[in-house]
Amino acid sequence: MVIDPQRVTDIIRETAQLDVLPRFRKLADDDIMEKAPGDVVTVADYEAEVRLSKALGALAPGAEILAEEAASRDGLELDDYHSDADTWLIDPVDGTRNFSKGETPFAIVVAYVTGGRVEQAWIHLPVEDQTIVAERGSGAFVAGGERLAISNDVAIGSMTGLINFRALGDSVSVEQMKSRAEAFSELRNFRCAGFDFVQLAKGNKHFSLYRRLWPWDHAAGSLIFSEAGGYVARVDGREYRPLERTWGLLCAPSEKSWQDIHEHLSTPN
């Protein structure tokens, strides 16, 4: 089933305007909670997720909904989540810690999965009122605007990106990762995966290496970056499928640069 991308964009924008932006920099102390030590959630997350789940569910009757806050509340173990049904993936406020502090960036992230693969994706930046949309095989676009294109391949010494120093697992020490990371031009963590993927797809940075993968965080962005011309694969080289519980994802401008980055970080000193 192909979902009308404009209808989803409209739903997401409405959610941002009604549930998210009115709370930005106006949260009371009791509007901010902890799901787990160090993992915050706000009333805006909950309210936005309810609206998105109801509206998106009505667009695709029969599709399942996997949303971050409901999964946390219900104690869902993603290792045990298996479904052949079409699935909505929803992160109502990606970058919640930034949002809770009255800081940017933060985003609303939605993906539509069919047969275990992301087929359509949306990342909305509420403050900028900008939505990035992608459909498999059709490219990635700013909604109502230009087509996105990634940055060109450059030498490692000229690359800007993001590195989680534990993303390659026990085979590579954190100390080695930090040492090898010094070769890159600049590393920056926005603490918002959705915004990070937008920067990748717009060509404002070259690569990102993520460790802990949540489907609502990385599914939409992986398709958007791929459709903008980038190369995405798990750190073991396999295709990324968001409903398979795994860790380690590397996004780079091309397969060659993916290999160059992986080899640079993983080759023993």
N, C-alpha and C positions, 0 to 999 in steps of 0.2 A: 504494500500500500504506500503510495506517495502522498505525503501531507502537503497541503498548500502552505508554502513557506511564509507568505504574507500574513495569513491568519495566525500562525504561531508568533510571528514578530509582533503583531498587534496585541496578542495576549500577554506577551512578555513585557512590552512597553507599558501596558495598562497596569500590570502588577508592580512594575518599578514605580510608577507614578502614584499608585494608591497605597502600597504596602511598604515600600523600601525607602524612597526618598523622603517621605514625611517623617521618618524616624531618624534620618541621618543627622548626626550631631544634636539629636534631641532625645536620646535614650535616657530614661531614668535608671537609677542603680538596679532596681528590681526588674528592668527590662533585659538585663544581661545575666545569663546563667552559665553554669559549667555542665557539659554532658559528661565529662571526665576531667581529671586534673589537667589543666592547661588547654582544654578544648572547649572554647566558648560558643554559645549560641544566643541569639537574641529573639525578642518577640517578632521582629521583622522577618527572620528566617521562617518561623512557624506560620505567620500569617501569609507570607508570599507563597510558601509551599502549598498551603491549602488551596489558594486561588489557582495556582498553576496546575495542580493535580486535577482539580475539578474541570477546569476549562480544557486542558489538553486531553484528558480522558474522554471528554465528549467529542473531540475531533476524531478519535480512533477507537470506537467501541470494541471491546475485546482485547485491546492492548493492555499489557501490564504496566504498572507504574513503580519505578524504583527511585525513591527520593531520599535524599540524605537524612533529613531529620526524622522521617517516619522509620527509616531503617535503623537509626540509632535508638529511637524510642521503643521500637518493637524488638530490639535485640537481634536483628537479622544478622546471621553469619553468612557473609558473601561466599565463603567456601562451599556452603550448602545451597546456594542459589543456582538453580538450573531451570531454564525455561526455553521452550521453542517458540513461544509467543512473541509477537512484536512487543517492544518494551520502550517506554519513555524513561529517560534518565534525567533527573532534575536536581540541580543544586540551586536553591532559591537565593542564597547570598554566598557566593564564593569570595573568600577573603573576609570572612566574618570578623576575625580579630582586627583587621584594619577598620572595618565598618564600626565595630564596637568602640574603637578609640576616636572615631570621628575623622578617620584618615582614608585616603584613597591609595591604591585602587581596590575596587570590588566589582563583582559582576553577577549576572544571572546566567546560568549555563543550562542548556537543554539539548539533549540528543535523542534521536529516534533510531532504535536498533531493530534490524530485521535479520533473522538467521544468524544471530551472534555478531553481526558486523554493523558498524555505524553507517547509516544511509543518509541521514540529514542531521544538521547541527546548527545551533544558534548560540552565540555569546553576545550578551547585551551589557553595555557599559552604561549604567544609569545616569551618572553625573554628566557624561558626554552625550547622552541620549543617542547612542550609536549601537547598531546591531550588526554583527558579522554573521553571515549565513553561508552554508555550504550544502551541496547535494552531491553525492558520489557520482563522479564522472562529468560534473557540470561546472566545476570551479568554485571558488570562494569569493564572496562579494561583501562590500558594505551594502546593507539593505538600501535599495534604491539608488545605488551609486556605483563606484568603480570596482573593477575586478582586482583582487589582491594578488601580489606576486612577491615571492620571498627574495631575500638578498642572494647575491651571487656567491659562488665558492670563493673563499680567500684562504690564505695561509693561516695556520693555527695562531701565529703571533698577532694576527689582525682580527681574530674572531672575538665577538662578544657573546656572552651566554650565561647559563645557570648550571651549576653542578651541585648535586647532592653527593657528599663525599662517601656515603655508604651505598651508593646505587649499584656498584658492581659486586656487592656481596663480600664474603669473607676471603675471596681470592685476591683482593687488592686492599691493602691497608689504608686507613684514613690518612695516615702520614704520607704515604706515597701519592694518594690522590691530591692532597693539598700541595705537595711539592710539584707535581706535574701541572696542576692548575695555574701555577705562576706563569706558564708559557702563554696563556691567553691574554688578550688585550684588556678585557674587562669582564668581571662576573658580578651579577646583580640578582638578588632575590626579591621579587615584588610581593611575595607571600599571597599571591592570588594566581592560581593556575590559569584561569580564564583570561586574565589580562596578559599573562606571560605568552600564552598561545597567540593572542592578537598581535603582540609585538613581533613574534616570529613570522606570522603570516603577512604582516605589513612590510617585512624586510628591515625592521628596526633593530634586530639582533639576529645572530646566526644559529645558535643551537641551545638546547636545554636537555639536561640529563636529570630525570626524575627517579626517585626511589619508590616511595609508597604510592601505589596506584589505586585510586578509587574511581569507579566507573563514572560517577557524576562529575568528577574533577577533570578527567583526561579524555573521555570518549569524544566529546564535541570538538575539543581543540585538536585532537589528533587528525580528525577528518578535515577540519578547516585548514590546518597546516599542509596536509597532503594535497588538498585541492588547490592550494596556492603554489604548489610545485615542490614542496619539501619531501623529505624521506623520513619515515617513522618506522621504528622497529624496536622490539624488546631488546634488552642488552644481550640476550642469548641469540639474537639474530632472527627470532621467529616473529611472525605477524602478530601485532597487538590486537587482541579481541577483548573488549571491555568487560564482558561477563565471565571471563576466565580469571580467576584470582591469581595474581602474579605480582612481581615487583620488577622495577628497572626498565625505564623507557628512555630511548635516546632519539631526539629529533634534530635533524641536520639538513643543510641545503640540498645535499645529494647523497646517493649511496656511497660515493667515494669519500666525501667529507665525513660521513657517518663512520666509515671504516677508519679513516685517519684519526678522528677524535677517540674512538674506542681503543685503537691500538696505542695511541699516545698515553692514554690514562691507564691502560691495563698492562702494558709491557713492563716487566720488573726493572727497577733501577739498576 
